[in-house]
């Protein structure tokens, strides 16, 4: 998964059966919402674990592996951050398009 939170996010729906584990890697900036069920969350390098019930949301702040253990059948929405393009890169792309349009 990517890092760096932004307003544009890629979404994935994930179903995890009771007793199963869902794994995310490099999850910093990823937002997870539990639509139904509940999960126990363990993040690499975080001394705390987290319980997330239905309607709960967490934004993962650490890079590395995150494990979601389903305490009951769970449906998650996972939103991965989409890297933002710098203003300079957007301007350069716009100028390149404009030059193609204006070229004879």
N, C-alpha and C positions, 0 to 999 in steps of 0.2 A: 504494500500500500504506500501511498505517497505521504508527504508531509506538507506543512504550510496551509493553514486554514484559509479558505476564501468563501465568497458568497456563492460561487458555482460549485456544485458537488455532483459527482457521479453516484448513482444509487444502485444498490443490490439488495434484493429480498432474500433472506436466508431462513430456512427451517431447520431446527435442530431438535432431534428427538430426545426424550428424557434419558439422561445418562450419557449422552453423546457430548463430544467436545468440538467446538468450532474454533479454528485457529486463524489469526490475522498476523501478518508480518509487517514490520515497518509501519505501524499503525498511527504514529503521531499525527494529530489533527483529524483523525477519522471520528465521525459521530455515529453512535449506535443507539437506536431506539428499540425497545421491546414492545411489540404490538400485542403479543399474548404470551402467557407462560412466564417463566422467570429464569434468570441465569446468574451464575457465580462467575466473577471476572477476576483473573489474575494477570497482571502486567509484569513483564520482565523488568527487573530493577526497582519495582515498587514494593515496599515492605507490606503494604496493605492490600487486601482483597476487597472486592465490592460485590454487593448483592443488588441486582437490578430487577425489580418486579415489572409486571405489565404496565405500560404507559411511562416507564422510566426511560431516561435518556442519559448518556454519558458521552463526553468528548474526551478521547484518549490523548493524553499529553506526552507520553513517553514513546521514543522509538523502540523498536524491538518487537518481540513476540507478545501477543495477547491471547489468552485462552478464555473461551466462554463455555462453561459447563452448564448444560440445561438441567435444571432441577425438576422440570416438567417439560412437556413438549412446548417449544418456544418458536415464535416467528420474530425475526429481527429485521430492521431496516438498517443497512450499513451505507453510510454516505462518505465516500472517499473524497478528499479535497482535490480539486483540479488546479494544477499549477497556474498561476497568473502570468500573463505575458507582460513584460515591462512596457511602459509608455514608449520608450525609444524603439523597441521592437515593433510595436503597433504602428508607429509613425512610419518606420522603414517599410513595413508591409504595404501601408496605404500609398506611399510614394511609388513603390514598385508597381502596384496595380494601376495607379494613375499614369505612370510613364508608358505602360503597355497600352492603355486606352488611347493615349494621345499620340503614340507612335504612328508614323505614316504607313 
